[in-house]
Amino acid sequence: MEAGSRSVVSSPRFGDDWWQRGIIYQIYPRSFAATDGDGVGDLPGIIDHLDYLGPAGLGIDAIWLSPFYRSPGLDLGYDVSDHALVDPLFGTDEDFDRLVAEAHRRGIRVVLDLVMNHTSDAHRWFVSSRMDRSGPYADWYLWRDPAGFDVDGRPLPPNNWVSFFGGPGWQWEPARGQFYYHTFLAEQPEMDWRTPAVEEAQFDIVRGWLARGVDGFRLDVFNAFLKHPDLPSNPTRPGTSEWRRQIHLHDRDQADFPDLIGRFRSVLDAAAERMSVGEIFDGSVETSAELTTDHHLVFDWELLEADWTAPAIRAAIARRESAFGPDRWPTAVLSNHDRPRHASRFASSITGAATDPIARAAAVLLMTIRGTPFLYYGEELGMTDVEIPLEDSVDPPARWAGPDFVWWDRSPCRTPMPWSSAPGSGFTVGRPWLRFGPDVATRNVAAQAADPTSILATYRSLIALRAATPVLQVGALRLLEADDADVIAYVRETSHALVLVLFNVGRRPARQRLPAADSPLGWRCRFGTSMLTPSPRVIKPDVVVDLAPDEALVLEALR
């Protein structure tokens, strides 16, 4: 248990609307905490640190666990060989049940990462399917006969579909005499969701996890589940890679996909207070919005891909608001296990920018923008990407990157969580599976928990503020005109309350006049990155405030 934390028995902070009002914390299990000396994080390690996350600590409402299922590990758990069992690398099935019980005891809900688009080629379903065209699993995967044979007698793929990881998407299986399709690794064969038995088997897995107390699911690359039933070739276009040189009309985003998600949601809706969130694969913010329904969120990547400039962030917010409108609820995400950490990403877009002030201001953005916040582990410490030599990388596609396959090595954003300055940084007593950052002696939980001006303190204050301020949870968002090109201004509002959020994302001081019409009695400062515990000062309406570079303010209207 971390210094300053204590075990607290607590009920969930929110009820059936927790998926909208709460904060979801993503844990990459390999990198959170290791208990057995192998240098790889595990489920008991997560249990040991639940108090850090709970009501007496960070104050989040749910944890999302990246895959911990049985897997050969060729895509670090996203190649699943058994969806219903815990991989021994991470612990036991009893450890998982204990994790759910201990999380619930602290009022923390548990969300699992479901990988249902594909399996490992070591999965028993595929082992059977590849060997027998007439067996019980024969049509569970996307098998097709060759389109013909070349002059040397080699089979030709059924269509022009390619793999996202580069190269053809079709793999020849001599034992069966057919091709199978894979969007990702050849060891990740694609399931055929148009086979009724596949849908039922997948939903049975969902029911099994629900019975074990799971509160929600993140659906990996979910808009790729269904393909065109005839598997026609995709149209082509100019592009920077094989994948980009196709218009992906037939291998994702099919017209009947919403019906499939509706059937999935009916399984979840049979239990109370269950949510889901879909990972949009290579899609637009408009697609994300179209697939969003009640209790079912869909990630969009507008803010995750924006630079740290006022025009870029304003444009991202405007596109999100236009796409989702008032009736659909978005997510708020700045980082995850597939993308650079946002302190590094934002700072790299600005010459000479320091990461910590940006990390503080980004925390305000994440916690005040409209949408359910998803906080990636370690962002509350201002963790940055760690330089990992290619020979030490644990990301197979990174080794294949080249002119026709542009790939960012994901290892730098997956490095272990530093808990203290002790040997192994409190993460492990062995050698960590990935190296720590060079600042681990000071950028760790113990050091920041003792510092009231730390980035961790920023997140704790903002999470508490959001929990106590309903307008930040469910209010509408309205962008305001800024007086300075480097300022971003927006309000969150309900019929009963209004909060104004200001950012200066420039490299020089900026000024912004507070709108008098929105608050005729003035503004109360609720939070500021330059004053982590602001005094309850009141600012008169129509006053000009000064903002330092990378400073953010949260002001509440007095009415």
N, C-alpha and C positions, 0 to 999 in steps of 0.2 A: 504494500500500500504506500502511495506517495506521501511525502511530507505534507502536512496540513490537510490531508483528506481523512474522512472517517466513513465507515460503512453506515449507510442510511437506508432504512426500510421506507419505501415511498410508493405511492400510487402514481400511475401515469398522470402527467400534467394535463393532458388533453384527452378528450373522448373520441368519438367516431370521426372527428375532423382533425385528428393528429397528423394525418398525411399532408394536410394543408398548413396547419399552424406550427407544427413541430420542426425540429432541426435533426437531420439524419447525418450521422458520422460514418464515413466509409473507412473500414478497416481492411487493409491488405494483410491477411493473416501471417504470411511469411515474414512480415517486417514489423509486427507490432510488439511481440514479446516472446522470447524463447525460454522454456523451463527445463529442457532436458539436455542442454549442452551441445546440441548438434548445430547451433547457429541459425536455425530456422524457426521462426515464430510458430506458435501453436495455440490451440484452443485454451488449455490451462493458463497460458500467458495472458490471453484476453480476460479470462475470469479474474486473474490477479489484479488487473488494472481497471476493473469496472467502477471502482470508487472514484478514480480519476475522472471518469466520464460522467458519473451520476450527479444527483442533485447537490451533493456537497463539493463537487469538483467543477468540471467544465459546464455541466448542465444541459447536455444534449438530450434528445427525446427518443432516439432510435439509433441502432448500429446496423450498417449494411456490411455484410461479410462477403468479400470476394471468395471465389470457389475454394472449398476445402474437401471436395469429394474425391473419391478414389480416381487416380489419374496417372498415366505414365509421365506427366509433367513436361511434355514436349512444347506445350504452349502455357506452361506454368498454371495448370489447373483448368484451363479452358478446353482441354481435350479430356473429356470425362469418360471413364470406363465403368463407373457405377454411380448413378445420380442419387442413390438412397443411402450410401455408406460414407463414413468419414475416412479419408485417407490416413493411414497410420502415421504419416509424416506430421500430421496435425493433432493427433490424439486418437481418442476412441469415440464410439457412439455415445457412451456414458458421459464423456466430457462434454459433448454437444448438449445433451439433455441438461446437464448441470449448468452450462453456460446460459441456456434459455431461462432456467429457473432463477439463477442469480441475477440475470439482467432484469427479469420481471420483478424480482424482489426490490429492485432499486427504481422501478418505474420506467425502465428502458425497454423499448420494443426491439424485436430482432427481425431484420430483413435479409433474405438470402439471395445470392446471385444464381439465377437459373440459366443453364446453358442448354437450350433445347433446339437450336438450329442444327446442331451437329453433335456427334459423339466422337470419342476416340476410336481408332480402328481396332483397339483392343477390347472394346465393349462386346459383351456376349451377343448382343443383337447383330452387330456387324460381322463378327466372326462366323456366325451362322449364315448370315445373308450372303457373304462373299463366296461361300462354298456350295450353295444350293439354290437353284432358281425356283424350287418348288416347296421349300421348307416354310416354317411358320413366320420367318422374318424376311422372306424372299423379296417382298416389295416395300420394305421399310426404308429403303434408301433410294436415291435417284440413280437408278441403273438404266442404261440405254445401250442398244446395239450400236456398233460403229456405223458411221455414215458411208463407209466403203473401205477400200484398202489402197495404199499407194503402190507404186511400181515394184517396191521391194516386198510387198505383202504385209506391210504393217498397217494395223487398224487406224482409221481416221476418226477423230472425235465427232460426236453427234451434232455439235453446233460450235459456235465461236466463243463460248463463255470462257472467261479466264479467272485465275485466282487473284484475290486482292493482294496476296503476298508475292505475286509475280509468276509468270509462266502460265501454261494452260490450266484450266479448271477441271479437266477430265483426266482421270487416272485409269489406265487399263488394268483389268484384273484377269490374268490368264486362267485362274481356277474356275471362274464363272464365264469367261468369254464375253465380258461386257465392260463398258466404262462406268465408273461412278463419278459423281460431281463433288467438288470441294471448293467452297469459297475461300477457305484459308489453307492450312497445311494439307498435304495429301493424306496425313494421318488423322484428319478431321473430316470424315465423310459426312455429307449432307443428308439429313433425314427427309423423307417424303411425307410432308404433313397432309397430303391429299389422300393418303392411305388411312382409313378410319381407325385402324388398330394403333397407328402411331399416335394420333391425337388422344385416344383413350389411355394408352400407356403413359404418355406425358402427364395427363391430368391425374392419373393415379399417383404419380410421383408427387405432384402438388398436394393432393389430399393427404399423402403420408406425412409431408412436412407440416402441413396445417395441424394434423393430429398431434404433432410433437410440440405445438405451441408457437410456431412461426407466425409472425404478424404481417409479413409482406414479402414481395419478391421483386428483384430487379431482373428484367428479361434481356439477356444478351442478344445483340443484333436482331431484335425481334421482328423488324419489318422485312427481314429476308426469309422468314419461315416458309412463305408460300411462293412458288414459282408458277409461271404460266403453265397450264397443264400439258401443252404441246411442246414445251421447251424450244421455241424457235430461237434463231440467232438474234443477238442484239444488233441494232443499228450501230454504225461506226461514225467517228468524227476525229478531227485532229486532237491530239492530247499529248501530255508529257510522259505517260506510261501506258502499258498495255491496258490497265484498268481504266484509265482516263480516256483512252481512245475508243471506249464504247459508251453508248447511251443505254443505261441499265433499265430497259423497259420490262424485260421478261424474267429477270432473276431476283426481283424484289418488288415491294410496293404494289401488290396485286389488288384488284378491285374488291375481291371478297375477303381480304385480310381483316377488315374491321369486324366481320361476322365471326371470324375465328377468335379474335380477342374478346368479343362479347361472350362466346362460350367459355373461354378461360375465366372471364370475370364472374360468370355464374357459379363457377366452382368456388371462387374466393368469397362471393357474396353469400354463400351458404353458411359461412361463419361470420361473426360480427367483427367490425372494425379492422378489416384486412385491406391493405393497399397494394398497388403494384406500380412499377415504373419501367417504361420501355427504353432501351438504348436504341436511338435512331441510328441506323447504319448508313453512312454516306448519303444522308438526306438533308433536306432543307428545314428551316424553322417552320415553314408553312405545313410541311408534312407532319412535323412534331405536333403542331396545334391541331391538325385534322384528326389525329389519332388519340388525342387526349379526351378522356371522359371522366365521369364521377369516380373517385377513388383510384383512377388510373392516370398517372402522370407520364409524360414523355420528355426525355431530355432534349434540349436544343443546345447548340454549341455557339450561339452568337457571342456571349460574353467570354466563353472559354477561348475563343479565337481572336478576340479584339486586342488591339494594341493599347498601351497605357497613354492614350491621348483623348482629349475631350471630344473631338469629332468622331473618333472610332467608337467610344463608349456610348455617346449620345445616339449614334446611328444604330448600334446594337440594341439599345433599350427601345428605340422607336420601332425597329423591325419586330422585336418580340411583342411589344404591345399591339402593334397592328395585326400580327398573325394570330395571337391568342385572343385578343379582344376582351370584353368584360366577362364573358361567360365561361372561358376555359382557363384552367389554372396552370401556370408554367412552373418550371423548376429554376433554381438559382445554383449554378455550378461554375466554378472557376478552375478547378483542377480535378484530375482523377488518375487512375493507375495507368492510363494509356497516353497521357498528355504531360507536357512539362509542368512542373510546379509553378503556380502563378506568380510568386515573388520573382523567380528567375525569368519567366516569360515576359512579364510586364517590364521589368527592369531592362531586359535586353532590347526592348523596343525604344528605349530612351538613352541617348549617349550620356554616360557619366552618372546615371541614376543609382542611388543606394537602394538596397532591397528592403530594409526594415521600415522606412517611412511608407513605402509603397505597400508593404504587407499590412500595415495598420489601416491605411486608407481602403485597401481591398477588402479587409474584414468588414468595414462599414458598408461597402457596396454589397457584399454577400448577404449581410444580415438585414439590410433595409430595402433591397430591391423587391419587387413583387414576385413571389414564387417561393416554393419550399426550398430552403437552403440545404445543399449537400456539401458537407465539409470533409475534405480528404485528410486522412490522418497526417499529423505533423504540420499542417498549414497553420495551426494555432500557435506554433513555435516560430513561424517564419522560415521553415525549412526550405532550402533551395536544391536545385538539381546538383547531383554530385558527379564529377567527372569520372567515368568508368572506362578504362581502356578496353578496346574491343575484345582482347583476349580474356578479359574478366567478365564480359557481358553475359547476362543470363536472359537473353532475348533472341531466340533463334532467327527470326527474320532479319535482325540487324546484320547478321553475317552474310546475307545475300544481297544487301543493298548495292545498287549500282545505277548507271545512267537511266535504265528503264524501270527501276524499282526504287523510288525515293522513300526512305524509311528513317524515322527518328528512333534511335535506340531507347527503349522504355526503361532500361535499368536505372538511369540517373534519377528517375522520379519514384523509385520503389525501394530506396535504401532504408535501413532499419530506423525505428523510432529511438531516439536517444532519451533515456529516462534519467540519467545522472552522469556525473563525471567519473564514476568508478570504472575500473577495468571492464571492458565490454559494454560500457555506457549504460549499464543496468538492463541491457537488452538480452545479453547472453553471457554465459561463462566460457563459451567456446569461441570459435572463429565465426563471425557473422557471414551469412550467405552472400551479402554484398557489403562493401566497405562503407564506413561512416563518412560524413562530410568533415572537412578540416576544422570546422568551428564547433565540433561536438562537445568540447570541454565547457563551453559557455552556452551553446544553444541546445539546452536539454531541459526536461521538465522540472527537475529539482531546482536548477538555477533560476528559471523563469518564474516558478511558483513563489520564490522568495523576493521577487522584484516587482513592486507595484506599478512600474512603468513598462513592463515587458509586453511582448506581443501576446503572450498567453493571458496576461491581465486584460489586454484589449478585448480578446475574444470572450473571456468570462463576463466582462462588463456588458458587452454588446448582446450576448446571449441572454443575460438576465434582463436587460432592457427590452429586448424583443418579447420575452416571455411575459413581461408585465405590461406590454403596450399592444393591445389588440389591433390597433390601426396598422402596426408594422407586420402583423400576421396576415390580415385579410383585406386590408384597405386597397382601394384602387390606386393607380400610379398616374401622375400627370407631370410631364416634362415642362420645365419653365425656361423662358429665355434667360440667357446668362449675360451679365454685363461685361464679361471678359472671355476671350476665346478659349482660355484654359480652364474655365469653370464649368462644372456640371451641376445642375440644380433640378431637383424634382420633389414633388410632394406625394405622400401617402395619405389617403383621406377616406373617411367614412362620414356618415351623417352626423357623428358625434365628436369626431376628433380629426386633427390634421397635424402631420409631421413634415417638416422641411429638411431635406438632406442636401448639403453642399459639399463639393469636392473642388480642390484646385489640383489638377494633375499636371500643371506646368512646372518649369524649372525656375520660375521667378514668383514673387508675391503677386497676389491678385486681389481684387475687391469685388464685392457683390452686395447690391442693395436688397434688403429684406422686403418682401412684398407686403405692403400695408393692407391691401384688400383682403388677403388671406388671414390676417391676424390683426385686427384693429386695436387690440389691447397690448400687443407685443408678443415676444417669443421667449420661451424658457429654454435655456441650453440643457439638453439631456445627455449629450456626449460630444467629446471632441478628441481627436487623436493627439493634440498637443497638451491636453489636460485630461488624463485618463479618469480622474474622479472630479468632475467639474463641480464647483459650488453652484447652488441653485440660483444663478444669476438670471435676471430678466433683461432682455434687450428690447428697446422701444421699436415700434413699427417704423418702416421707412428709413431705417438706419443702415449705413454702409458698414459691412464687416470686412476686416482684413483676413486673408487666408494665406498662410505660408505654403511653399511648395509641398505637395502631397499631403496637405491638411484636409481633414474632413470634419464636418460639424453636423450634428443631429439636433434640430430645434423643434420644440413643440409649441403650437399656436395657443395663445391665451385668448379666450373668447368670452 
